[in-house]
């Protein structure tokens, strides 16, 4: 099960994910992703502190937003990646594609 909250901090959209981002829950995130892109919200941070598990569908949702925002001049940063999700990012070499930060504040400050 996935729960997520959206907030804004200094013009940066923060998506905080809790639980599991997998084939069952990733479609729940898609309308939010579409809304961010259509609203031209160009600065997004995923706060993954409470994300317990991610699979290829979950990775696909994050990468989709990353690609779509990059095409219109935006960017996505990842904060507080731990556990299994961190290992998946490392195995897929996404740690080279995304800017990863230890804290949410660090990720947000990189947009300034």
N, C-alpha and C positions, 0 to 999 in steps of 0.2 A: 504494500500500500504506500502511496506517495501523498505527502502533504506538501504544499508549497505556498509561500507568502511572497508578495511583491511589495516593495517599498521603494522610496526614492530618498537619496542622500546626496545633497549638493549636485543635483542634476544627473546623478548616476542611478540607474534602475538596479536594485538588488533583488535577485530571486533566491530565496532561501529554500532549499529542498530538504525534506526530512523523509526517511524511510527508504523505499526501493524505487529506483528509476529503471523500469524494465519494460518488456513488450506489452504488459497489461496496463502500465501506468503512463508510459511515454505519450500515448495519444491524448491524455488529459492535459499535457503541457503544450500541445500544438496550438490551441487557440490563443494562448498567452504569447507564444512566439510570433504568430501571425499578427497579433495586435501590436507588439513591440515594433515589428518591421514596418507595418503600415502607418504607425504613428511616428515613424522616424526617431525612435528612441535609440540613439546611436551609442550610448555608453551603458553596458550591461555587465554586472558582476554576478556570477553564480556563487553563492555561499553554500558550500557543500559540507560544512562541519557536521551536520546531522544526517548526511546521506550514508546509509548503511551498505547499499549494494547498487551496482549499475551493470547493465548488460549492453549488448550491441545496439538495441533499440534506444536505450537511454543515451548512449554515446552519440547515436545518430541525431537525436533531438538537439543536443548541445552543439554538435558540429553544424547542423542545419542553420541554427540561429547565427553561429559564428560566420558561416559563409555568406548568408543573406545580409548581415549587417556590414561585413567587409565590402560587399559590392556597392553599398550606398555610403561608404565612408565611416562606418562605425567599427566597434570592436567589442570583444567579449573577454573578460578576465575571470579567472577561477581563484577562489579563496578557500582556505581551510580544508584542503583535500586530504583525507586520511583513509586508512584501512584499505578495504577491497577496492573502492573507487580509485584510490591513489595508485594501487598496483595495476589496475586496468589501464589508467592513463599512461603509466610507465611502459607497460607491455605493448601498447598500441603506438607508443612514441608521441602521444598527444602532449606530453610535457614539453615537447619541442615546438609544437604548433601554438599552444596557448601560453599566456603569461600566467604563472602560478604564484600565489602569494600565501604566506603563512597566516596573515590576518586580513580581516575584511577591510580595516582602515587602510592598510597598505595598498590593497587592490583599488579602492576608491581613490586614494591620493594619486595614483598613477595616471588618472584621467585629467588631472589638473595641470 
